[in-house]
């Protein structure tokens, strides 16, 4: 299988961590999303990453669907809990983490405009959403104290790492009021799947 990704995409990082946690071999294809003919366009008409191309040539996207596919491909070790309540809880955190990623991407793109063209109200609202969601994640991680030594990370933890890692890369000031969340994230860097996917 091949995974089309960029080194900074939090969505791709979520999938990359899942592949490593489940020990599924996969070839990485780095793409430049600014190019008009990058490789992912052949497999996803939107040109978005990540895209997983299966051995039979079929493409799977986006990150949430790829995660579901990986669970079907290799059910054990499971990263999505089997218990219905635990499953919904994990998917809820994944959705929250994805919202943080979406909002951070939007914030970064708006920041790239010249100062006189920036929508300051939008930036303030978006920052407020990100900070509110990070507060929820910090509460969640308080219950994950021993996760660094766990046999496998679950989806909620993987999505949290990807989201917080991206905020740390693009808007580290947002994390200043969440030292416990940052400490939790850094403690997990001893895991190969985490250290190998830190955004560059």
C-alpha positions in Angstrom: 0.0 0.0 0.0 1.0 3.6 -0.5 0.1 6.6 1.6 0.2 10.1 0.0 1.0 12.6 2.7 2.9 15.7 3.7 5.3 15.9 6.6 3.2 18.5 8.4 -0.4 17.3 7.8 -2.0 16.4 11.1 -4.6 14.3 9.2 -1.8 12.3 7.6 0.0 12.0 10.9 -3.1 10.5 12.5 -3.0 7.8 9.8 0.7 7.3 10.0 0.6 6.7 13.7 -2.3 4.2 13.3 -0.3 2.3 10.6 2.7 2.1 13.0 0.6 1.2 16.0 -1.1 -1.6 14.0 2.2 -2.6 12.4 0.8 -2.4 8.9 3.5 -1.9 6.3 3.0 1.1 3.9 5.1 3.1 1.6 5.0 6.9 2.1 4.7 9.2 -0.9 5.5 12.8 0.0 3.6 15.3 -2.0 3.8 19.1 -2.5 0.2 20.3 -2.4 1.2 23.6 -4.1 2.1 21.7 -7.2 -0.5 21.5 -9.9 0.3 17.9 -10.7 1.1 16.3 -7.3 0.6 12.5 -7.0 -2.5 12.6 -4.8 -4.6 14.2 -7.5 -4.5 10.9 -9.5 -6.3 9.2 -6.6 -8.4 11.9 -5.0 -10.1 14.5 -7.3 -10.0 17.0 -4.5 -6.3 16.7 -4.3 -6.4 16.4 -0.5 -4.3 14.2 1.6 -3.9 11.7 3.1 -4.9 9.2 0.4 -4.2 5.5 0.9 -3.9 3.5 -2.2 -4.5 -0.2 -1.6 -2.7 -3.1 -3.2 -5.5 -3.5 -5.7 -5.2 0.2 -6.8 -8.3 1.4 -5.1 -8.0 4.7 -3.2 -9.3 5.4 0.3 -9.7 8.9 1.7 -10.1 10.9 4.0 -8.2 10.2 7.3 -11.3 9.1 9.2 -12.3 6.6 6.4 -8.7 5.4 6.2 -8.7 4.6 9.9 -11.9 2.6 9.5 -10.4 0.7 6.6 -7.3 -0.1 8.7 -9.5 -1.6 11.4 -11.1 -3.8 8.8 -7.8 -4.7 7.2 -6.2 -5.7 10.5 -8.8 -5.9 13.3 -6.1 -6.6 16.0 -4.7 -4.7 17.7 -7.8 -2.6 17.6 -7.4 1.2 17.9 -11.2 1.7 18.0 -12.7 0.2 21.1 -15.2 -2.6 20.6 -17.4 -1.6 23.6 -20.2 0.6 22.1 -19.9 3.4 24.8 -16.1 3.4 24.6 -16.3 3.4 20.8 -18.6 6.5 20.7 -16.3 8.2 23.3 -13.2 7.6 21.1 -15.0 8.8 17.9 -16.2 11.9 19.7 -12.6 12.8 20.7 -11.5 12.1 17.1 -14.1 14.5 15.9 -13.0 17.2 18.4 -9.4 16.7 17.4 -10.3 17.0 13.7 -12.1 20.2 14.5 -8.9 21.5 16.2 -6.9 20.6 13.0 -9.5 22.3 10.7 -9.6 25.4 12.8 -5.8 25.6 13.1 -5.4 25.3 9.4 -7.9 28.1 8.9 -6.1 30.2 11.4 -2.8 29.7 9.8 -4.1 30.5 6.3 -5.7 33.7 7.5 -2.4 34.7 9.3 -0.6 34.4 5.9 -2.6 37.4 4.5 -1.0 40.8 4.8 -1.9 42.5 8.0 -4.3 44.9 6.4 -6.2 42.1 4.8 -6.6 39.8 7.8 -10.1 39.2 9.3 -9.3 39.9 12.9 -12.7 38.8 14.1 -12.3 35.5 12.4 -8.9 35.0 13.9 -10.2 35.8 17.4 -13.2 33.4 17.0 -11.0 30.6 15.6 -8.5 31.0 18.4 -11.3 30.8 20.9 -12.6 27.6 19.4 -9.2 26.0 19.4 -8.4 27.0 23.0 -11.9 25.7 24.2 -11.3 22.4 22.5 -7.7 22.1 23.9 -9.2 22.6 27.4 -11.4 19.5 26.8 -8.5 17.5 25.5 -6.4 18.4 28.6 -9.2 17.0 30.8 -9.4 13.9 28.7 -5.6 13.3 28.9 -5.8 13.4 32.7 -7.3 9.9 32.6 -4.6 8.6 30.2 -1.6 8.8 32.6 -0.1 5.3 31.7 -0.7 5.5 28.0 3.0 5.8 27.1 3.5 2.1 28.1 0.2 0.8 26.6 0.5 -2.0 24.1 -1.4 0.1 21.6 -2.8 3.6 21.5 -6.5 4.1 20.8 -8.0 6.4 18.2 -8.8 9.1 20.8 -5.2 9.2 21.9 -3.8 9.1 18.3 -6.1 11.9 17.2 -5.2 14.0 20.2 -1.5 13.6 19.5 -1.9 14.6 15.9 -4.1 17.7 16.8 -2.0 19.0 19.7 1.2 18.3 17.7 -0.1 20.5 14.9 -1.0 23.3 17.2 2.4 23.0 18.7 3.9 23.4 15.3 1.8 26.2 14.0 0.5 28.1 17.0 2.5 27.1 20.1 1.3 30.1 22.1 -2.2 28.5 22.2 -0.7 25.7 24.4 0.9 27.9 27.0 -2.2 27.6 29.3 -2.3 23.8 28.9 1.0 22.6 30.4 -0.4 19.2 31.4 -1.5 18.6 27.9 1.9 19.5 26.5 3.6 17.4 29.1 1.4 14.4 28.2 2.2 14.8 24.5 6.0 15.0 25.0 5.9 12.0 27.3 4.6 9.9 24.4 7.5 10.7 22.1 9.3 7.7 23.4 6.9 5.5 21.4 8.3 4.8 17.9 5.0 5.7 16.2 5.1 9.1 17.8 8.7 10.0 17.4 8.8 8.9 13.8 5.9 11.1 12.8 6.7 14.4 14.6 5.9 17.2 12.0 9.0 18.8 10.5 
